[in-house]
Amino acid sequence: MNLEQYIKDLLYRYDCVIVPDFGAFISNNKSATVNGNKFNPPFKQITFNSLIQNNDGLLANHIAQTDKMPYETAINYIKFEVEEWIDKLLDSELSIEGIGDFYLVDEVINFEPNTSINYLTSSFGLSSFISNSVTRESEKLVNKVAEYKLQVEKIEEKAPIYINNKKRKKTSYFIKYAAIFMIGASIVGLLGKKAYNNKVEKQNSLAIQKQQEERENKIQTATFSISSPLPTITLKTIEPIIKYHIIAGAFRSESNAQKKVAQLNNKGFKANVVGKNKWNLTQVAFQSFSSLEKANIALAKIKNETAKDAWLLVKE
């Protein structure tokens, strides 16, 4: 693959591609333009700066990775190609395909970019095009009047000449009135056609609107009845078994147990009495759970924040 192909590949992706010991190709994004009826899409404008010659490694790395060669080999390849470019430029014009043309003027390198390739990837597939001229209705009418006027002038030239001046004058008036009538008829015809089209559009719009209203009325007044009702289904829900209780204390007196429940509820717990133990003491729980996991989480929080001696009772 030639060196210019590597440069073109990089111009699609980067704004600056430096060719060591030769110069840098710099691209600038340009907006779409309109020249008369010609429309040009956005593009990358390529310029050349011969003062930027230091190797930044971009081109050499790209060649090395593409052709699976050592970096130093890629550097030598670029150097060899650049020497050939400079030798050719000293003798005549240097043309790099798809990039542009180079020539020397007073030992200064001049560059003319090739605009046949658009390096802006966002404009891929877009090309310049020329639009047809648009003739408006008013312009058509003026052109039509001018055409009829030209026809009237031709009719007047071909009209027979009578010796009687009065008849000739009458004939002339008749021709002029006929021409005016033709122009007026054409104008009325154009206006009438436009009015007819507007009327048809209006009627179509009203018909569509009426259909929509009828459809909405049908939907609003529609009733649905079921002749044979579906059988009633009774669902039985299974109550979760609450068997995990975080014990706050045990009391010999039932009234003391109820006081403890009230105190805990005031603190935000869902306290309750969970029965008596084997010593006939009434047990009060901070809260009760159906899930062991939730009970253990709540127990750890209570032991950490409220009562270190709280414990978990599992009651089958």
MARVOVO-772880 format. One record per residue (C-alpha): residue number from 0; residue in three letters; chain; y, x, z negated. Coordinates in steps of 0.5 Angstrom, whole numbers. Each point is the difference from the previous one (the first is absolute). Example, Ala and Ser with C-alpha at 12.3 -4.5 7.8 and 13.67 -1.06 7.14 Angstrom:
% MARVOVO-772880
+-----+-----+----+-------+-------+-------+
:   i :  aa : ch :    c2 :    c1 :    c3 :
+-----+-----+----+-------+-------+-------+
:   0 : ALA :  A :    -9 :    25 :   -16 :
:   1 : SER :  A :     7 :     2 :     2 :
+-----+-----+----+-------+-------+-------+
//
This chain:
% MARVOVO-772880
+-----+-----+----+-------+-------+-------+
:   i :  aa : ch :    c2 :    c1 :    c3 :
+-----+-----+----+-------+-------+-------+
:   0 : MET :  A :     0 :     0 :     0 :
:   1 : ASN :  A :     7 :     3 :     2 :
:   2 : LEU :  A :     5 :     1 :    -5 :
:   3 : GLU :  A :     5 :    -6 :     2 :
:   4 : GLN :  A :    -6 :    -5 :    -2 :
:   5 : TYR :  A :     0 :     3 :    -7 :
:   6 : ILE :  A :     8 :    -1 :     0 :
:   7 : LYS :  A :    -1 :    -7 :     3 :
:   8 : ASP :  A :    -5 :    -2 :    -5 :
:   9 : LEU :  A :     5 :     2 :    -6 :
:  10 : LEU :  A :     6 :    -3 :     3 :
:  11 : TYR :  A :    -3 :    -7 :    -1 :
:  12 : ARG :  A :    -1 :     2 :    -8 :
:  13 : TYR :  A :     6 :     5 :    -2 :
:  14 : ASP :  A :     7 :     0 :     2 :
:  15 : CYS :  A :     0 :     8 :     0 :
:  16 : VAL :  A :    -5 :     4 :     4 :
:  17 : ILE :  A :     2 :     8 :     0 :
:  18 : VAL :  A :    -3 :     4 :     5 :
:  19 : PRO :  A :     0 :     7 :    -3 :
:  20 : ASP :  A :     4 :     5 :     4 :
:  21 : PHE :  A :     2 :    -5 :     5 :
:  22 : GLY :  A :     4 :    -6 :    -4 :
:  23 : ALA :  A :     0 :    -7 :    -3 :
:  24 : PHE :  A :    -1 :    -7 :     3 :
:  25 : ILE :  A :     4 :    -5 :    -4 :
:  26 : SER :  A :    -1 :    -7 :     1 :
:  27 : ASN :  A :     5 :    -6 :    -2 :
:  28 : ASN :  A :    -2 :    -7 :    -1 :
:  29 : LYS :  A :     5 :    -4 :     5 :
:  30 : SER :  A :     1 :    -8 :     0 :
:  31 : ALA :  A :    -2 :    -4 :     6 :
:  32 : THR :  A :     6 :    -1 :     5 :
:  33 : VAL :  A :     2 :    -5 :     5 :
:  34 : ASN :  A :     3 :     3 :     7 :
:  35 : GLY :  A :     2 :    -6 :     4 :
:  36 : ASN :  A :    -7 :    -4 :     1 :
:  37 : LYS :  A :    -4 :     6 :    -2 :
:  38 : PHE :  A :    -3 :     0 :    -7 :
:  39 : ASN :  A :    -3 :     7 :    -3 :
:  40 : PRO :  A :    -4 :     0 :    -6 :
:  41 : PRO :  A :     1 :     4 :    -6 :
:  42 : PHE :  A :    -2 :     7 :     1 :
:  43 : LYS :  A :     0 :     7 :    -3 :
:  44 : GLN :  A :     5 :     5 :     4 :
:  45 : ILE :  A :    -2 :     7 :     0 :
:  46 : THR :  A :     5 :     6 :     0 :
:  47 : PHE :  A :    -1 :     7 :     0 :
:  48 : ASN :  A :     3 :     6 :    -5 :
:  49 : SER :  A :    -2 :     7 :     2 :
:  50 : LEU :  A :     3 :     3 :    -6 :
:  51 : ILE :  A :    -6 :    -3 :    -5 :
:  52 : GLN :  A :    -6 :     5 :     2 :
:  53 : ASN :  A :    -3 :     1 :    -7 :
:  54 : ASN :  A :    -7 :    -2 :    -1 :
:  55 : ASP :  A :    -1 :    -6 :    -5 :
:  56 : GLY :  A :    -7 :     0 :     1 :
:  57 : LEU :  A :    -1 :    -7 :     3 :
:  58 : LEU :  A :    -1 :     1 :     7 :
:  59 : ALA :  A :    -5 :     6 :    -1 :
:  60 : ASN :  A :    -4 :    -4 :    -6 :
:  61 : HIS :  A :     0 :    -6 :     5 :
:  62 : ILE :  A :    -4 :     5 :     6 :
:  63 : ALA :  A :    -4 :     3 :    -5 :
:  64 : GLN :  A :    -3 :    -7 :    -3 :
:  65 : THR :  A :     0 :    -3 :     7 :
:  66 : ASP :  A :    -4 :     6 :     3 :
:  67 : LYS :  A :    -4 :     2 :    -6 :
:  68 : MET :  A :     3 :     7 :     0 :
:  69 : PRO :  A :     3 :     5 :    -5 :
:  70 : TYR :  A :     7 :    -1 :    -1 :
:  71 : GLU :  A :     2 :     7 :     2 :
:  72 : THR :  A :    -4 :    -1 :     7 :
:  73 : ALA :  A :     5 :    -6 :     1 :
:  74 : ILE :  A :     6 :     4 :    -2 :
:  75 : ASN :  A :    -2 :     5 :     6 :
:  76 : TYR :  A :    -1 :    -6 :     4 :
:  77 : ILE :  A :     7 :    -2 :    -1 :
:  78 : LYS :  A :     3 :     7 :     1 :
:  79 : PHE :  A :    -4 :     0 :     7 :
:  80 : GLU :  A :     2 :    -6 :     3 :
:  81 : VAL :  A :     8 :     1 :    -3 :
:  82 : GLU :  A :     0 :     7 :     4 :
:  83 : GLU :  A :    -2 :    -4 :     6 :
:  84 : TRP :  A :     5 :    -5 :    -1 :
:  85 : ILE :  A :     5 :     5 :     0 :
:  86 : ASP :  A :    -2 :     4 :     6 :
:  87 : LYS :  A :     0 :    -6 :     4 :
:  88 : LEU :  A :     7 :    -2 :    -3 :
:  89 : LEU :  A :     3 :     6 :     2 :
:  90 : ASP :  A :    -2 :    -1 :     7 :
:  91 : SER :  A :     1 :    -7 :     1 :
:  92 : GLU :  A :     0 :    -7 :    -3 :
:  93 : LEU :  A :    -5 :    -1 :    -5 :
:  94 : SER :  A :    -3 :    -7 :     0 :
:  95 : ILE :  A :    -4 :    -3 :    -6 :
:  96 : GLU :  A :    -4 :    -6 :     2 :
:  97 : GLY :  A :     2 :    -6 :    -5 :
:  98 : ILE :  A :     5 :     4 :    -3 :
:  99 : GLY :  A :     5 :     2 :     4 :
: 100 : ASP :  A :     3 :     6 :     5 :
: 101 : PHE :  A :     4 :     6 :    -2 :
: 102 : TYR :  A :     4 :     5 :     4 :
: 103 : LEU :  A :     5 :     6 :    -2 :
: 104 : VAL :  A :     8 :    -1 :     1 :
: 105 : ASP :  A :     3 :     6 :    -2 :
: 106 : GLU :  A :    -6 :     3 :    -4 :
: 107 : VAL :  A :     0 :    -7 :    -4 :
: 108 : ILE :  A :    -6 :    -4 :     0 :
: 109 : ASN :  A :     2 :    -7 :     2 :
: 110 : PHE :  A :    -5 :    -6 :    -1 :
: 111 : GLU :  A :    -1 :    -7 :     4 :
: 112 : PRO :  A :    -5 :    -5 :    -4 :
: 113 : ASN :  A :    -5 :    -3 :     4 :
: 114 : THR :  A :     1 :    -8 :    -1 :
: 115 : SER :  A :    -6 :    -2 :     3 :
: 116 : ILE :  A :    -4 :     0 :    -7 :
: 117 : ASN :  A :     2 :    -4 :    -6 :
: 118 : TYR :  A :    -2 :     4 :    -6 :
: 119 : LEU :  A :     2 :    -6 :    -5 :
: 120 : THR :  A :    -6 :    -3 :    -2 :
: 121 : SER :  A :     3 :    -6 :    -3 :
: 122 : SER :  A :     2 :    -1 :     8 :
: 123 : PHE :  A :    -7 :     1 :     2 :
: 124 : GLY :  A :    -2 :    -5 :     6 :
: 125 : LEU :  A :     8 :    -1 :     1 :
: 126 : SER :  A :     3 :     1 :     7 :
: 127 : SER :  A :     7 :    -1 :     3 :
: 128 : PHE :  A :     1 :    -6 :     4 :
: 129 : ILE :  A :     5 :    -4 :     4 :
: 130 : SER :  A :     1 :    -7 :    -1 :
: 131 : ASN :  A :     2 :    -5 :     5 :
: 132 : SER :  A :     7 :    -3 :     0 :
: 133 : VAL :  A :     1 :    -6 :    -3 :
: 134 : THR :  A :     4 :    -6 :     3 :
: 135 : ARG :  A :     3 :    -5 :    -4 :
: 136 : GLU :  A :     1 :    -7 :     2 :
: 137 : SER :  A :     8 :     1 :     0 :
: 138 : GLU :  A :    -1 :     5 :     5 :
: 139 : LYS :  A :    -6 :    -4 :     4 :
: 140 : LEU :  A :     5 :    -5 :     1 :
: 141 : VAL :  A :     6 :     4 :     2 :
: 142 : ASN :  A :    -5 :     3 :     5 :
: 143 : LYS :  A :    -2 :    -7 :     3 :
: 144 : VAL :  A :     8 :    -2 :     0 :
: 145 : ALA :  A :     1 :     6 :     4 :
: 146 : GLU :  A :    -6 :    -1 :     5 :
: 147 : TYR :  A :     2 :    -7 :     1 :
: 148 : LYS :  A :     7 :     2 :     2 :
: 149 : LEU :  A :    -2 :     5 :     5 :
: 150 : GLN :  A :    -4 :    -5 :     3 :
: 151 : VAL :  A :     6 :    -5 :     0 :
: 152 : GLU :  A :     4 :     6 :     4 :
: 153 : LYS :  A :    -6 :     1 :     5 :
: 154 : ILE :  A :     0 :    -8 :     1 :
: 155 : GLU :  A :     8 :     0 :     1 :
: 156 : GLU :  A :    -1 :     6 :     5 :
: 157 : LYS :  A :    -5 :    -4 :     4 :
: 158 : ALA :  A :     4 :    -7 :     0 :
: 159 : PRO :  A :     2 :    -2 :     6 :
: 160 : ILE :  A :     8 :     0 :     2 :
: 161 : TYR :  A :     3 :    -7 :     2 :
: 162 : ILE :  A :     7 :     0 :     4 :
: 163 : ASN :  A :     2 :    -6 :    -4 :
: 164 : ASN :  A :     3 :     4 :    -6 :
: 165 : LYS :  A :    -1 :    -6 :    -5 :
: 166 : LYS :  A :    -7 :    -1 :     2 :
: 167 : ARG :  A :    -1 :     8 :    -1 :
: 168 : LYS :  A :     4 :    -1 :    -7 :
: 169 : LYS :  A :    -5 :    -6 :    -2 :
: 170 : THR :  A :    -6 :     4 :     2 :
: 171 : SER :  A :     2 :     6 :    -4 :
: 172 : TYR :  A :     2 :    -4 :    -6 :
: 173 : PHE :  A :    -7 :    -3 :     1 :
: 174 : ILE :  A :    -4 :     7 :     0 :
: 175 : LYS :  A :     4 :     2 :    -6 :
: 176 : TYR :  A :    -2 :    -6 :    -4 :
: 177 : ALA :  A :    -7 :     0 :     2 :
: 178 : ALA :  A :     0 :     8 :    -2 :
: 179 : ILE :  A :     3 :    -3 :    -7 :
: 180 : PHE :  A :    -5 :    -5 :     0 :
: 181 : MET :  A :    -6 :     5 :     1 :
: 182 : ILE :  A :     3 :     5 :    -6 :
: 183 : GLY :  A :     1 :    -6 :    -4 :
: 184 : ALA :  A :    -7 :    -3 :     1 :
: 185 : SER :  A :    -3 :     7 :    -1 :
: 186 : ILE :  A :     4 :     1 :    -7 :
: 187 : VAL :  A :    -2 :    -7 :    -2 :
: 188 : GLY :  A :    -8 :     2 :     2 :
: 189 : LEU :  A :     0 :     6 :    -4 :
: 190 : LEU :  A :     3 :    -4 :    -6 :
: 191 : GLY :  A :    -4 :    -6 :     1 :
: 192 : LYS :  A :    -6 :     5 :     0 :
: 193 : LYS :  A :     2 :     3 :    -7 :
: 194 : ALA :  A :     1 :    -7 :    -3 :
: 195 : TYR :  A :    -7 :    -2 :     2 :
: 196 : ASN :  A :    -3 :     6 :    -3 :
: 197 : ASN :  A :     4 :    -1 :    -6 :
: 198 : LYS :  A :    -2 :    -8 :     0 :
: 199 : VAL :  A :    -8 :     2 :     1 :
: 200 : GLU :  A :     0 :     5 :    -6 :
: 201 : LYS :  A :     4 :    -5 :    -4 :
: 202 : GLN :  A :    -5 :    -5 :     1 :
: 203 : ASN :  A :    -6 :     5 :    -1 :
: 204 : SER :  A :     3 :     2 :    -6 :
: 205 : LEU :  A :     0 :    -7 :    -2 :
: 206 : ALA :  A :    -7 :    -2 :     2 :
: 207 : ILE :  A :    -2 :     6 :    -4 :
: 208 : GLN :  A :     4 :    -2 :    -6 :
: 209 : LYS :  A :    -3 :    -7 :     0 :
: 210 : GLN :  A :    -7 :     2 :     0 :
: 211 : GLN :  A :     1 :     4 :    -6 :
: 212 : GLU :  A :     3 :    -6 :    -4 :
: 213 : GLU :  A :    -6 :    -4 :     2 :
: 214 : ARG :  A :    -5 :     5 :    -2 :
: 215 : GLU :  A :     4 :     1 :    -6 :
: 216 : ASN :  A :     0 :    -8 :    -2 :
: 217 : LYS :  A :    -8 :     0 :     2 :
: 218 : ILE :  A :    -1 :     6 :    -5 :
: 219 : GLN :  A :     5 :    -4 :    -6 :
: 220 : THR :  A :    -4 :    -7 :     1 :
: 221 : ALA :  A :    -7 :     3 :     1 :
: 222 : THR :  A :    -5 :    -3 :    -6 :
: 223 : PHE :  A :    -6 :     3 :    -1 :
: 224 : SER :  A :    -6 :    -4 :    -3 :
: 225 : ILE :  A :    -7 :     2 :    -2 :
: 226 : SER :  A :    -5 :    -6 :     0 :
: 227 : SER :  A :    -5 :     3 :    -4 :
: 228 : PRO :  A :     3 :     4 :    -6 :
: 229 : LEU :  A :    -4 :     7 :    -2 :
: 230 : PRO :  A :    -4 :     0 :    -6 :
: 231 : THR :  A :     3 :     2 :    -7 :
: 232 : ILE :  A :    -2 :     7 :    -2 :
: 233 : THR :  A :     0 :     1 :    -7 :
: 234 : LEU :  A :     1 :     8 :    -2 :
: 235 : LYS :  A :    -2 :     2 :    -6 :
: 236 : THR :  A :     4 :     6 :    -3 :
: 237 : ILE :  A :    -4 :     5 :    -4 :
: 238 : GLU :  A :     4 :     2 :    -6 :
: 239 : PRO :  A :     1 :     8 :    -2 :
: 240 : ILE :  A :    -4 :     2 :    -6 :
: 241 : ILE :  A :     5 :     3 :    -5 :
: 242 : LYS :  A :    -4 :     4 :    -4 :
: 243 : TYR :  A :     4 :     7 :    -1 :
: 244 : HIS :  A :     5 :    -1 :    -6 :
: 245 : ILE :  A :     5 :     5 :    -3 :
: 246 : ILE :  A :    -1 :    -1 :    -7 :
: 247 : ALA :  A :     7 :     1 :    -4 :
: 248 : GLY :  A :    -3 :    -2 :    -7 :
: 249 : ALA :  A :    -5 :    -4 :    -4 :
: 250 : PHE :  A :     2 :    -5 :    -6 :
: 251 : ARG :  A :    -3 :    -4 :    -6 :
: 252 : SER :  A :     5 :    -5 :     1 :
: 253 : GLU :  A :     0 :    -5 :     6 :
: 254 : SER :  A :     8 :    -1 :    -1 :
: 255 : ASN :  A :     1 :     8 :     0 :
: 256 : ALA :  A :    -4 :     0 :     6 :
: 257 : GLN :  A :     5 :    -5 :     3 :
: 258 : LYS :  A :     6 :     4 :    -2 :
: 259 : LYS :  A :    -2 :     6 :     3 :
: 260 : VAL :  A :    -1 :    -4 :     7 :
: 261 : ALA :  A :     7 :    -2 :    -1 :
: 262 : GLN :  A :     2 :     7 :    -1 :
: 263 : LEU :  A :    -3 :     3 :     6 :
: 264 : ASN :  A :     2 :    -6 :     5 :
: 265 : ASN :  A :     7 :     1 :    -2 :
: 266 : LYS :  A :    -1 :     8 :     2 :
: 267 : GLY :  A :    -2 :    -3 :     7 :
: 268 : PHE :  A :    -8 :     1 :    -1 :
: 269 : LYS :  A :    -4 :    -6 :     1 :
: 270 : ALA :  A :    -4 :     0 :    -7 :
: 271 : ASN :  A :    -5 :    -5 :    -2 :
: 272 : VAL :  A :    -6 :    -1 :    -5 :
: 273 : VAL :  A :    -7 :     3 :     3 :
: 274 : GLY :  A :    -4 :    -3 :    -6 :
: 275 : LYS :  A :    -3 :     3 :    -6 :
: 276 : ASN :  A :    -4 :     6 :    -1 :
: 277 : LYS :  A :    -6 :     2 :    -4 :
: 278 : TRP :  A :     4 :     0 :    -7 :
: 279 : ASN :  A :     3 :    -6 :     1 :
: 280 : LEU :  A :     7 :     2 :     2 :
: 281 : THR :  A :     4 :    -3 :     6 :
: 282 : GLN :  A :     2 :     5 :     5 :
: 283 : VAL :  A :     6 :     0 :     4 :
: 284 : ALA :  A :     1 :     3 :     7 :
: 285 : PHE :  A :     6 :     3 :     3 :
: 286 : GLN :  A :    -2 :    -3 :     7 :
: 287 : SER :  A :    -7 :    -2 :     3 :
: 288 : PHE :  A :    -3 :     2 :     7 :
: 289 : SER :  A :    -5 :    -2 :     5 :
: 290 : SER :  A :     0 :     7 :     3 :
: 291 : LEU :  A :    -2 :     7 :    -4 :
: 292 : GLU :  A :     4 :     4 :     4 :
: 293 : LYS :  A :     6 :    -4 :    -1 :
: 294 : ALA :  A :    -2 :     0 :    -8 :
: 295 : ASN :  A :     0 :     7 :     0 :
: 296 : ILE :  A :     7 :     1 :     3 :
: 297 : ALA :  A :     3 :    -5 :    -5 :
: 298 : LEU :  A :    -4 :     4 :    -5 :
: 299 : ALA :  A :     3 :     6 :     1 :
: 300 : LYS :  A :     7 :    -2 :     1 :
: 301 : ILE :  A :     0 :    -4 :    -7 :
: 302 : LYS :  A :    -3 :     6 :    -3 :
: 303 : ASN :  A :     5 :     4 :     2 :
: 304 : GLU :  A :     6 :    -4 :    -1 :
: 305 : THR :  A :    -2 :    -5 :    -5 :
: 306 : ALA :  A :    -6 :     1 :    -5 :
: 307 : LYS :  A :    -4 :     6 :     0 :
: 308 : ASP :  A :    -6 :    -4 :    -3 :
: 309 : ALA :  A :    -1 :    -5 :     5 :
: 310 : TRP :  A :    -7 :     0 :     3 :
: 311 : LEU :  A :    -4 :    -4 :     5 :
: 312 : LEU :  A :    -5 :    -6 :    -2 :
: 313 : VAL :  A :    -5 :    -2 :     6 :
: 314 : LYS :  A :    -2 :    -7 :    -2 :
: 315 : GLU :  A :    -5 :    -3 :     4 :
+-----+-----+----+-------+-------+-------+
//
